[in-house]
Amino acid sequence: MLNHAIIEQPTEISSSITKNWTEQAIECYKLNGNCAECSIKKAHYSFDCQMPKVVEILKLMNGAPEIN
């Protein structure tokens, strides 16, 4: 039996999603990054969500979102 290792590659965050607050980013902000309550997590997508990282970048670049 062959042993093999999976090397996790760092996920690159697209600069296009760190320019403006989107509905999904605002949801993540409101949930304080609680992935268990997120609509993306509940949809069972097969990718690792990077939104908490995006939210941190957006807060640094644009400040907190305007929440109605």
C-alpha positions in Angstrom: 0.0 0.0 0.0 1.3 3.4 -0.9 1.3 6.2 1.6 0.7 9.6 0.3 0.4 13.1 1.8 -2.0 15.7 0.7 -0.3 19.1 0.9 -2.8 21.8 1.5 -2.3 24.7 -0.9 -2.9 28.2 0.5 -6.1 29.6 -0.8 -5.7 32.9 -2.7 -8.4 35.4 -2.1 -9.5 37.3 -5.2 -9.1 41.0 -5.0 -12.5 41.5 -6.7 -14.3 40.2 -3.6 -12.4 42.5 -1.2 -13.4 45.8 -2.8 -17.0 46.2 -1.7 -19.3 44.8 0.9 -21.6 42.1 -0.6 -24.7 40.6 0.9 -22.7 37.5 1.8 -19.9 39.5 3.4 -22.4 41.5 5.4 -24.1 38.2 6.5 -20.7 36.9 7.7 -20.0 40.2 9.4 -23.4 40.1 11.3 -22.7 36.5 12.3 -19.2 37.5 13.5 -17.7 34.8 11.3 -19.9 32.0 12.9 -19.8 29.5 10.0 -22.3 27.2 11.7 -25.0 29.8 11.2 -24.0 30.8 7.6 -26.2 30.2 4.6 -23.2 29.0 2.6 -22.4 26.4 5.2 -26.0 25.3 5.3 -26.0 24.8 1.6 -23.2 22.2 1.9 -20.9 23.6 -0.7 -17.8 21.6 -1.2 -15.3 24.4 -0.7 -13.8 26.0 2.3 -15.3 29.4 2.8 -12.9 32.3 2.9 -15.5 34.9 3.8 -14.3 35.5 7.4 -10.9 36.5 5.9 -12.6 38.6 3.3 -14.6 40.4 6.0 -11.4 41.2 7.9 -9.9 42.7 4.7 -13.1 44.7 4.0 -13.1 46.1 7.6 -9.5 47.2 7.2 -10.0 48.7 3.7 -13.6 50.1 3.9 -14.6 50.1 7.6 -17.7 48.4 8.9 -20.6 48.0 6.5 -23.7 50.1 6.6 -26.4 47.8 8.0 -30.0 48.8 7.6 
